[in-house]
Structures are given as structure tokens and as C-alpha cells.
Amino acid sequence: MKPRQSDNKTPSLSDLVQCEESSSSLSDNDLSAQFSLSSAPSYVLSIGFTKEEAFKWSGISKDTVVMEEASSLEEAVKKHKEIGYDIFILRAFAYQDLISFLYQVKTWDITPSVVVVYKELSSWEISFLYRAGCGQCIYEACGWEEEVKQAVLRLRRLRQIEKENERLKVGLTEANNRLKEKNRKLNEFTAVVAHDLRGPLAGINMKLEYIVDEINNLAKVEIKKLLESALFSTERVLEVLRCLYQITKESISIKER
């Protein structure tokens, strides 16, 4: 079996939540219809029984689940490193082996959900299995096959929600980074504009103050020269403002396209 590829199409979070609320026991076909899961199957590894047995007693559709099998926990670890499964279904293993395996699962980069089918476990052992990370423990009694099926469907929905949340998180992070970059450029632009305006305005202010203070001591020629210089500085300010207006106008035009 080749290593799994990432799904091309991920259902939206609203679709997932709507499906979760609509029914607590959706059939495999119903789930496939709502999510188009045939194009995005879950990868399930059965450990302790064959995949043919799993398909037979669970009723899970082969269109929505890629089922593989492993004869031992060691083989399961090896296969998971190659494929990266979504769900493990374990059956007929010693309690201590299950605990060790569950704690090992927590250290993996891709952590699968785990369903344990058991015959002889005490209540405190089951409690410890859940604390160790077990997704669901199912007692092997009448109707346990249907419980496994529903557990797989539920865990599939949860994992899809997790994937969608992760996708949204990545999108928000990228959007925040783009916003930070835009703010940085805006701050740089604002600093440049402020610098280009401050110089001419300071010159105008200085010349006008000088004229006001020395109006009685200045000849008309000197006053005219100072005013012409102030007028030139005013034209520089207007040119900066015209450029700023043009940039803003073009930016608005691009956003409206």
C-alpha cells in the first residue's frame, strides 16, 4: 500500500457541525452523501483480526474507509510510520500491552484515534485506557459490531473537524502575517510622507514668523524673496499631497475590481 496523500477536498466546518447535530447515529452512506467522503476516505488499521472480518461485521463501506490489517502491535507501529492511519481498532490484547501501546501512540507526529474491543477488563482498567488516550472501549458482547461501526463513524467526523480547524488556523495565521506586513509597509510609508511634509512646512513657518517679527525692518524686495521661497515650499507640500491622493485613489480602484 502506498503512503496516503492529503485530501484534495475538505468539508467546511459548518457542514461538519450540521452533520454532527443532525444525527448521533448516521449510516455510512448518509455520511458519505453529506461529506462526499468517497473522495476522501479514512485510513483504518485493524489489529487482532483481518480487514475482511472488520468489513463483514462492522458494515463499514469500502468506499469511505481504507481498511488494512496488522497481526501485532509491532507491525501496527511499522505500518503507521509508512502510511499514517486515522483510526486503529484493537482486539484481544493484554491490558498492559494496550496501556503501553496507547502511551506510545501519544508520541507520534500523526496520532490516530484508537478503538479497543475487549472481553475481560475491569472498570478501573477501562478508566485507565481512556486516560491513556483510548478513543472508545467496546465490550465484546451482543451488538458490539454495530458499536464499532458507530465509533468509527464518530471518530471520523471528529478527525475531519480537527483537520478543518487546523486548516482554518493555518489560514488565519497566514492572514495575520499578511496584515502585519501591510501594517509595517503602511508605517514606513507614513514615516516617509511625514518626513517629506515636515521639511517644507517647517520652512514656511520659519519664513512667515521672520516676516511677522521683522516686518518693519524688511524692505519690500526682501519680503518678496521670503514669500516666494515660502510659496515654493507650499508647492512641494501640494505635490506630496497630490501623490498621496493618487496612490490612495489607485488603491481603492484595485480593491473594487
C-alpha positions as CSV (number, residue, x, y, z in Angstrom):
1,M,0.0,0.0,0.0
2,K,1.3,3.4,-1.0
3,P,1.7,6.2,1.6
4,R,-1.5,8.2,1.9
5,Q,-1.9,11.5,0.2
6,S,-3.5,14.6,1.6
7,D,-7.2,15.0,0.8
8,N,-7.9,17.4,-2.0
9,K,-11.3,18.4,-0.7
10,T,-12.1,19.1,2.9
11,P,-15.7,19.7,4.0
12,S,-16.4,23.0,5.6
13,L,-16.7,23.4,9.3
14,S,-20.4,24.4,9.1
15,D,-21.1,21.2,7.1
16,L,-19.4,19.1,9.7
17,V,-21.2,20.7,12.6
18,Q,-24.6,20.4,10.8
19,C,-23.9,16.7,10.2
20,E,-22.9,16.2,13.9
21,E,-26.1,17.8,15.1
22,S,-28.5,16.1,12.7
23,S,-28.0,12.6,14.0
24,S,-25.9,10.8,16.5
25,S,-26.0,7.5,14.5
26,L,-25.7,8.4,10.9
27,S,-25.3,5.5,8.5
28,D,-22.1,5.2,6.5
29,N,-24.0,6.0,3.3
30,D,-25.6,9.1,4.8
31,L,-22.2,10.4,6.0
32,S,-20.7,9.8,2.5
33,A,-23.6,11.7,0.9
34,Q,-23.2,14.7,3.1
35,F,-19.4,14.9,3.0
36,S,-18.5,13.3,-0.3
37,L,-16.3,11.0,1.7
38,S,-15.7,8.6,-1.2
39,S,-13.1,11.1,-2.5
40,A,-11.6,11.4,1.0
41,P,-11.5,8.1,2.7
42,S,-10.3,7.5,6.2
43,Y,-7.4,5.1,6.8
44,V,-8.2,2.4,9.4
45,L,-5.9,-0.3,10.7
46,S,-7.5,-3.4,12.3
47,I,-5.2,-5.1,14.8
48,G,-6.1,-8.6,16.0
49,F,-8.4,-9.6,13.2
50,T,-8.4,-9.4,9.4
51,K,-9.8,-6.4,7.4
52,E,-12.3,-8.8,5.7
53,E,-13.7,-9.6,9.2
54,A,-13.8,-6.0,10.0
55,F,-15.7,-5.1,6.9
56,K,-18.1,-8.0,7.4
57,W,-19.2,-7.4,11.0
58,S,-19.0,-3.6,11.0
59,G,-20.8,-2.9,7.8
60,I,-18.4,0.0,7.1
61,S,-18.4,0.9,3.4
62,K,-15.2,0.2,1.5
63,D,-15.9,3.5,-0.4
64,T,-15.4,5.6,2.7
65,V,-12.7,3.6,4.6
66,V,-9.4,2.2,3.5
67,M,-9.0,-0.8,5.8
68,E,-5.7,-2.5,6.4
69,E,-4.7,-5.2,9.0
70,A,-1.9,-5.9,11.3
71,S,-1.3,-9.1,13.3
72,S,0.6,-7.5,16.1
73,L,1.2,-4.1,17.8
74,E,4.7,-4.0,16.5
75,E,3.5,-4.5,12.9
76,A,0.9,-1.7,13.5
77,V,3.7,0.7,14.6
78,K,5.7,-0.1,11.5
79,K,2.7,0.3,9.1
80,H,1.6,3.5,10.7
81,K,5.1,5.1,10.1
82,E,4.7,4.2,6.4
83,I,1.0,5.2,6.0
84,G,-0.2,7.4,8.8
85,Y,-3.6,5.9,9.8
86,D,-6.6,7.8,11.1
87,I,-8.1,5.1,13.3
88,F,-6.8,1.9,15.0
89,I,-9.2,-0.9,16.0
90,L,-7.6,-3.2,18.6
91,R,-9.0,-6.5,19.7
92,A,-7.9,-9.3,22.1
93,F,-4.7,-7.8,23.6
94,A,-3.5,-7.9,27.1
95,Y,-4.3,-4.8,29.3
96,Q,-0.7,-3.9,30.0
97,D,0.2,-4.1,26.3
98,L,-2.7,-1.8,25.5
99,I,-1.6,0.7,28.0
100,S,2.0,0.7,26.7
101,F,0.8,1.0,23.2
102,L,-1.6,3.9,23.9
103,Y,1.2,5.9,25.6
104,Q,3.5,5.2,22.7
105,V,0.8,6.5,20.3
106,K,0.8,9.8,22.0
107,T,4.4,10.4,21.0
108,W,3.8,10.0,17.2
109,D,3.6,13.0,14.9
110,I,0.4,11.7,13.4
111,T,-1.7,10.4,16.3
112,P,-4.6,8.0,15.3
113,S,-7.8,7.6,17.2
114,V,-7.9,4.2,19.0
115,V,-10.9,1.9,19.5
116,V,-10.4,-1.1,21.8
117,V,-12.6,-4.2,21.7
118,Y,-12.3,-6.2,24.9
119,K,-13.7,-9.2,26.7
120,E,-12.3,-9.2,30.2
121,L,-11.4,-5.8,31.6
122,S,-12.4,-4.3,35.0
123,S,-13.9,-0.8,35.3
124,W,-10.7,0.7,36.6
125,E,-8.7,-0.8,33.7
126,I,-11.2,0.7,31.2
127,S,-10.8,4.0,33.1
128,F,-7.0,3.9,32.7
129,L,-7.4,3.1,29.0
130,Y,-9.4,6.2,28.5
131,R,-6.9,8.2,30.5
132,A,-4.1,6.8,28.3
133,G,-5.8,8.1,25.2
134,C,-8.2,5.5,24.0
135,G,-11.0,6.9,21.9
136,Q,-13.6,4.3,22.8
137,C,-13.7,1.0,24.6
138,I,-16.3,-1.5,23.5
139,Y,-17.2,-4.7,25.3
140,E,-17.4,-7.7,23.0
141,A,-20.9,-8.7,23.6
142,C,-24.2,-8.8,21.6
143,G,-24.3,-5.9,19.2
144,W,-20.6,-4.9,19.6
145,E,-20.1,-4.9,15.9
146,E,-22.6,-2.0,15.5
147,E,-20.9,-0.2,18.3
148,V,-17.6,-0.4,16.5
149,K,-19.2,0.9,13.3
150,Q,-20.7,3.9,15.1
151,A,-17.4,4.5,16.9
152,V,-15.5,4.6,13.6
153,L,-18.1,7.0,12.1
154,R,-18.0,9.3,15.1
155,L,-14.2,9.3,15.2
156,R,-14.1,10.0,11.5
157,R,-16.3,13.1,12.0
158,L,-14.2,14.3,14.9
159,R,-11.0,13.9,12.9
160,Q,-12.5,15.8,10.0
161,I,-13.4,18.6,12.3
162,E,-9.9,18.7,13.6
163,K,-8.5,18.8,10.1
164,E,-10.8,21.6,9.2
165,N,-9.9,23.5,12.4
166,E,-6.2,23.1,11.5
167,R,-6.8,24.4,8.0
168,L,-8.7,27.4,9.3
169,K,-5.9,28.0,11.9
170,V,-3.3,28.0,9.1
171,G,-5.4,30.3,7.0
172,L,-5.9,32.8,9.9
173,T,-2.1,32.7,10.7
174,E,-1.3,33.5,7.1
175,A,-3.9,36.3,7.0
176,N,-2.5,37.7,10.2
177,N,1.0,37.6,8.8
178,R,-0.2,39.4,5.6
179,L,-1.9,42.0,7.8
180,K,1.3,42.6,9.8
181,E,3.3,43.0,6.7
182,K,0.7,45.6,5.3
183,N,0.8,47.5,8.6
184,R,4.6,47.5,8.5
185,K,4.6,48.9,5.0
186,L,1.9,51.4,6.0
187,N,4.0,52.6,8.9
188,E,7.1,53.0,6.7
189,F,5.0,54.9,4.1
190,T,3.5,57.2,6.8
191,A,7.0,58.0,8.1
192,V,8.2,58.9,4.6
193,V,5.2,61.1,4.0
194,A,5.6,62.8,7.4
195,H,9.3,63.5,6.6
196,D,8.5,64.9,3.2
197,L,5.9,67.2,4.6
198,R,7.7,68.3,7.8
199,G,10.6,69.9,5.9
200,P,8.6,72.3,3.6
201,L,6.1,73.1,6.3
202,A,8.9,74.0,8.8
203,G,10.5,76.2,6.2
204,I,7.2,78.0,5.5
205,N,6.6,78.5,9.2
206,M,10.1,79.9,9.8
207,K,9.9,82.4,6.9
208,L,6.4,83.6,7.9
209,E,7.5,84.1,11.6
210,Y,10.5,86.0,10.4
211,I,8.4,88.3,8.3
212,V,5.9,88.9,11.1
213,D,8.8,89.7,13.6
214,E,10.8,91.9,11.2
215,I,8.0,93.4,9.1
216,N,9.1,97.0,10.0
217,N,12.8,96.4,9.3
218,L,12.5,94.5,6.0
219,A,12.5,96.0,2.5
220,K,9.8,95.0,0.0
221,V,12.4,93.1,-2.0
222,E,13.4,91.0,1.0
223,I,9.7,90.3,1.9
224,K,9.0,89.3,-1.7
225,K,12.0,87.0,-1.7
226,L,10.9,85.3,1.6
227,L,7.3,84.9,0.3
228,E,8.5,83.4,-3.0
229,S,10.6,80.9,-1.0
230,A,7.6,80.1,1.2
231,L,5.4,79.7,-2.0
232,F,7.9,77.3,-3.4
233,S,7.8,75.2,-0.2
234,T,4.0,75.3,-0.4
235,E,4.1,73.8,-3.9
236,R,6.3,71.0,-2.6
237,V,3.7,70.2,0.0
238,L,1.0,70.2,-2.5
239,E,3.0,67.9,-4.8
240,V,3.4,65.4,-1.9
241,L,-0.4,65.6,-1.2
242,R,-1.2,65.1,-4.9
243,C,1.0,61.9,-5.0
244,L,-0.6,60.7,-1.8
245,Y,-4.1,61.2,-3.2
246,Q,-3.2,59.4,-6.4
247,I,-1.8,56.4,-4.6
248,T,-5.0,56.2,-2.4
249,K,-7.2,56.5,-5.4
250,E,-5.5,53.7,-7.3
251,S,-5.5,51.5,-4.2
252,I,-9.3,51.9,-3.8
253,S,-9.8,51.2,-7.5
254,I,-7.8,47.9,-7.3
255,K,-9.8,46.8,-4.3
256,E,-13.1,47.4,-6.1
257,R,-12.2,45.2,-9.1
